[in-house]
Amino acid sequence: MSSSGSGHPQSQSLTRIEGYCSPALANALNGLTGAEFQVSVSADRELANPEEPVVWRQPFSVADGAMLWLVAGKDLWEAIGRMVMGGAGIDSVTDGDCRSTWNEVSAQTMGGMAQAMSAEFGREVAVQGGGEDEVQPTGQNEEAIFEVSDSLQFWKIRILWNAEFARGCSVSSPQQFEPVPVMARETVTSKTLELLLDVALPVSVSFGKTMLEIREILKLNTGSVVELDRLITEPVEVIVNNCVIARGEVVVVDGNYGVRVIHLASRDDRLRSGMSEATSRLGMAAR
């Protein structure tokens, strides 16, 4: 059902959600693409079913069971994916690359919304367990159509939220806000994290790898060229503590090499990277 009706609770929740979502989504898009995007509520009350939609489902701790969804059609998520990849000098872009890029936009948007809500309520609002959903949400959810535009074109995206999210956003003051208690494990992690923020970790950048026989290594001298397993158009890997945490393009900053991050590795990717490195080390130690 549409949230553009005349009821006061719906109008209030839509106003709050626009205030949270519009700048958060615009900042995520601008940060990844380098463009100037604007996001606002559309005058349209309905949107035809988008082609090959990507649905991001995000729980919020603003109220028990509070949920919000972003539904983007292929016209939007493909365009954004190609903008980001094209800006990194990557011409061969797949639908999977574009979907992954859009999911990164969605995750950053949710984090930005949580920060805005935390600032307004004067206490932490957490986002937990968000991710891509296989089906579009159904049921008695409120929704609105947002317009996403840059200097050349515009797209439309559906934002949906359930009654619990609307209730959490409809409070008129921080004193009326009743947050969902955060699990004890997460609270402990948060406090522990403060103690670790000043810990220095080694950061390195990998341009690629190769395998050489000992006789080939002994032949190396000044001017020799070692061919790596990564194409010049492929992003380099940013490695922290032997785990790949991001990929990016090489840039020059004040005469020094740098890396512009274009993709952050997911938690699963980081775990696989760390496990792969550990397995490799164990194999070498056993020889």
C-alpha positions as CSV (number, residue, x, y, z in Angstrom):
1,M,0.0,0.0,0.0
2,S,1.2,3.5,-0.7
3,S,2.5,5.8,2.0
4,S,1.4,8.9,0.0
5,G,-2.1,9.0,1.6
6,S,-3.4,11.6,3.9
7,G,-3.0,9.8,7.3
8,H,-0.8,11.6,9.8
9,P,1.3,8.6,10.9
10,Q,2.1,7.7,7.3
11,S,3.0,11.3,6.4
12,Q,5.2,11.6,9.5
13,S,7.0,8.3,8.8
14,L,7.5,9.2,5.2
15,T,9.0,12.6,6.1
16,R,11.3,11.0,8.6
17,I,12.4,8.2,6.1
18,E,13.0,10.8,3.4
19,G,15.2,12.7,5.8
20,Y,17.2,9.6,6.7
21,C,17.3,7.8,3.3
22,S,17.7,10.6,0.7
23,P,21.1,12.0,2.0
24,A,22.3,8.5,2.9
25,L,21.6,7.1,-0.6
26,A,23.0,10.2,-2.3
27,N,26.2,10.1,-0.2
28,A,26.7,6.4,-1.0
29,L,26.3,7.0,-4.7
30,N,28.5,10.1,-4.8
31,G,31.2,8.4,-2.8
32,L,31.4,5.4,-5.1
33,T,30.9,7.1,-8.5
34,G,32.3,10.5,-7.9
35,A,29.2,12.0,-9.5
36,E,26.6,14.4,-8.1
37,F,23.5,12.5,-7.3
38,Q,20.3,13.9,-5.8
39,V,17.6,11.7,-4.2
40,S,14.0,12.9,-3.4
41,V,10.5,11.5,-3.0
42,S,8.7,11.2,-6.3
43,A,5.3,12.6,-7.0
44,D,4.3,9.2,-8.5
45,R,2.4,7.0,-6.1
46,E,3.0,3.8,-8.0
47,L,5.8,2.2,-9.9
48,A,5.5,-0.6,-12.4
49,N,7.3,-3.8,-11.5
50,P,11.0,-3.2,-12.3
51,E,12.9,-5.4,-14.6
52,E,15.2,-7.9,-12.7
53,P,14.9,-6.1,-9.4
54,V,17.6,-6.2,-6.7
55,V,16.0,-6.2,-3.3
56,W,18.0,-5.2,-0.2
57,R,16.4,-6.2,3.1
58,Q,17.6,-4.4,6.2
59,P,16.5,-4.9,9.9
60,F,16.9,-1.9,12.2
61,S,17.1,-1.9,16.0
62,V,14.8,1.2,16.1
63,A,11.9,-1.1,17.1
64,D,11.3,-4.8,17.5
65,G,10.9,-6.3,14.0
66,A,11.6,-3.0,12.2
67,M,12.4,-3.6,8.6
68,L,13.2,-1.5,5.5
69,W,13.7,-2.5,1.9
70,L,15.2,-0.9,-1.2
71,V,14.0,-2.3,-4.5
72,A,16.0,-1.2,-7.5
73,G,15.4,-2.1,-11.2
74,K,18.1,-3.2,-13.6
75,D,18.1,0.2,-15.2
76,L,19.4,1.7,-12.0
77,W,21.7,-1.0,-10.6
78,E,23.3,-1.7,-14.0
79,A,23.9,2.0,-14.6
80,I,25.5,2.5,-11.2
81,G,27.6,-0.6,-11.6
82,R,28.9,0.5,-14.9
83,M,29.6,4.0,-13.6
84,V,31.7,2.6,-10.8
85,M,33.5,0.0,-12.8
86,G,34.0,2.4,-15.7
87,G,35.5,5.0,-13.4
88,A,38.0,2.4,-12.4
89,G,39.0,1.7,-16.0
90,I,37.2,-1.6,-16.2
91,D,35.4,-2.1,-19.5
92,S,34.3,-5.7,-19.2
93,V,31.5,-5.5,-16.6
94,T,29.0,-8.4,-15.9
95,D,25.6,-8.2,-14.3
96,G,27.1,-9.9,-11.3
97,D,29.6,-7.0,-11.0
98,C,26.8,-4.5,-11.2
99,R,24.6,-6.3,-8.6
100,S,27.5,-6.5,-6.2
101,T,28.3,-2.8,-6.7
102,W,24.6,-1.9,-6.0
103,N,24.6,-4.1,-2.9
104,E,27.5,-2.1,-1.6
105,V,25.6,1.1,-2.3
106,S,22.6,-0.4,-0.4
107,A,24.8,-1.4,2.6
108,Q,26.4,2.0,2.8
109,T,22.9,3.6,2.6
110,M,21.6,1.6,5.5
111,G,24.7,2.5,7.6
112,G,24.2,6.2,6.8
113,M,20.5,6.0,7.8
114,A,21.4,4.3,11.1
115,Q,23.9,7.1,11.8
116,A,21.3,9.8,11.1
117,M,18.8,8.1,13.3
118,S,21.3,7.7,16.1
119,A,22.1,11.4,15.9
120,E,18.5,12.4,16.1
121,F,17.6,10.0,18.9
122,G,20.8,10.6,20.9
123,R,21.5,6.9,21.1
124,E,22.8,4.1,18.9
125,V,20.5,2.7,16.2
126,A,22.1,-0.5,14.8
127,V,21.7,-2.3,11.4
128,Q,22.1,-6.0,11.7
129,G,21.8,-8.9,9.2
130,G,21.1,-6.9,6.1
131,G,21.5,-8.5,2.6
132,E,20.0,-9.1,-0.8
133,D,16.6,-10.8,-0.7
134,E,15.4,-13.1,-3.5
135,V,11.8,-11.8,-3.5
136,Q,10.1,-8.5,-3.2
137,P,8.4,-7.8,0.1
138,T,4.7,-8.5,0.4
139,G,2.1,-7.7,3.0
140,Q,0.9,-4.6,4.7
141,N,4.0,-2.5,4.2
142,E,4.1,1.2,3.6
143,E,6.1,2.4,0.6
144,A,7.1,5.4,-1.5
145,I,8.8,6.0,-4.8
146,F,12.1,7.9,-4.7
147,E,13.8,9.6,-7.7
148,V,17.5,9.2,-8.1
149,S,19.1,11.6,-10.6
150,D,22.4,13.0,-11.8
151,S,23.0,15.8,-14.3
152,L,22.1,13.6,-17.3
153,Q,19.3,11.2,-16.3
154,F,17.1,9.9,-13.5
155,W,15.8,6.6,-12.2
156,K,13.1,5.5,-9.7
157,I,13.5,3.2,-6.7
158,R,11.0,1.8,-4.3
159,I,11.4,2.2,-0.6
160,L,9.3,0.0,1.7
161,W,9.0,-0.3,5.4
162,N,6.8,-2.2,7.8
163,A,4.7,-0.8,10.7
164,E,7.3,-1.5,13.3
165,F,9.8,0.7,11.4
166,A,7.2,3.4,11.0
167,R,6.5,3.2,14.7
168,G,10.1,3.6,15.6
169,C,10.5,6.6,13.3
170,S,7.3,8.3,14.4
171,V,8.5,9.3,17.9
172,S,8.5,13.0,18.4
173,S,11.4,13.2,20.8
174,P,14.4,11.0,22.0
175,Q,12.6,10.4,25.3
176,Q,9.8,8.5,23.6
177,F,12.3,6.3,21.8
178,E,12.3,2.7,23.1
179,P,15.2,0.9,21.4
180,V,15.5,-2.8,21.0
181,P,18.2,-4.1,23.5
182,V,21.4,-4.9,21.6
183,M,22.6,-8.5,22.2
184,A,25.2,-8.7,24.9
185,R,27.8,-10.2,22.5
186,E,27.6,-7.1,20.3
187,T,27.8,-4.7,23.2
188,V,31.0,-6.5,24.4
189,T,32.4,-6.3,20.9
190,S,31.7,-2.6,20.7
191,K,33.5,-1.9,24.0
192,T,36.4,-4.1,23.0
193,L,36.7,-2.4,19.7
194,E,37.5,0.9,21.4
195,L,40.6,-0.7,22.9
196,L,41.8,-1.9,19.6
197,L,41.4,1.3,17.5
198,D,45.0,2.4,18.2
199,V,46.5,-1.0,17.2
200,A,48.7,-0.7,14.1
201,L,48.2,-3.3,11.4
202,P,50.4,-4.0,8.3
203,V,48.7,-2.9,5.1
204,S,50.1,-4.0,1.7
205,V,49.0,-3.9,-1.9
206,S,49.3,-6.9,-4.2
207,F,49.7,-6.3,-7.9
208,G,49.7,-10.0,-8.7
209,K,51.5,-13.3,-8.2
210,T,53.5,-15.8,-10.2
211,M,55.4,-19.0,-9.8
212,L,59.0,-19.3,-11.0
213,E,61.4,-22.2,-10.9
214,I,64.6,-21.8,-9.0
215,R,66.7,-21.7,-12.2
216,E,64.5,-18.8,-13.5
217,I,64.9,-16.9,-10.3
218,L,68.7,-17.3,-10.5
219,K,68.6,-15.8,-14.0
220,L,67.0,-12.6,-12.8
221,N,69.1,-9.4,-13.1
222,T,68.7,-5.7,-13.6
223,G,66.1,-5.1,-16.4
224,S,64.4,-8.5,-16.1
225,V,60.6,-8.5,-16.4
226,V,58.5,-10.8,-14.2
227,E,55.0,-11.3,-15.6
228,L,52.2,-11.5,-13.0
229,D,48.9,-13.3,-13.1
230,R,46.8,-10.0,-13.1
231,L,45.8,-8.0,-16.2
232,I,46.6,-4.3,-16.2
233,T,42.8,-3.6,-16.2
234,E,42.2,-5.7,-13.1
235,P,42.1,-4.0,-9.7
236,V,44.9,-4.6,-7.2
237,E,44.3,-6.2,-3.8
238,V,44.5,-4.3,-0.5
239,I,45.7,-6.7,2.2
240,V,45.6,-6.2,5.9
241,N,47.1,-8.8,8.2
242,N,47.2,-11.3,5.3
243,C,43.5,-10.9,4.5
244,V,42.2,-9.2,1.3
245,I,39.9,-6.5,2.6
246,A,39.4,-4.4,-0.6
247,R,40.3,-4.0,-4.3
248,G,41.1,-0.8,-6.0
249,E,43.0,1.1,-8.7
250,V,46.5,2.5,-8.4
251,V,46.8,6.3,-8.2
252,V,49.6,8.8,-7.6
253,V,49.2,11.1,-4.6
254,D,51.9,13.8,-4.1
255,G,54.5,11.7,-5.9
256,N,53.6,8.5,-3.9
257,Y,51.7,5.5,-5.0
258,G,48.2,5.1,-3.6
259,V,45.1,2.9,-4.1
260,R,41.6,4.2,-4.7
261,V,39.2,1.7,-3.2
262,I,36.5,0.6,-5.6
263,H,35.2,-2.5,-3.9
264,L,35.2,-3.6,-0.3
265,A,35.4,-7.4,0.3
266,S,32.4,-9.0,2.1
267,R,32.8,-10.7,5.5
268,D,32.7,-14.1,3.8
269,D,35.4,-13.0,1.3
270,R,37.6,-11.8,4.1
271,L,37.2,-15.1,6.0
272,R,37.9,-17.1,2.8
273,S,41.0,-15.0,2.2
274,G,42.3,-15.5,5.7
275,M,41.6,-19.2,5.7
276,S,43.3,-19.6,2.3
277,E,46.4,-17.8,3.6
278,A,46.4,-19.9,6.8
279,T,46.1,-23.2,4.8
280,S,49.0,-22.1,2.5
281,R,51.2,-21.4,5.5
282,L,50.4,-24.8,7.1
283,G,51.2,-26.5,3.8
284,M,54.5,-24.8,3.6
285,A,55.3,-25.7,7.2
286,A,54.5,-29.3,6.6
287,R,57.0,-29.6,3.8
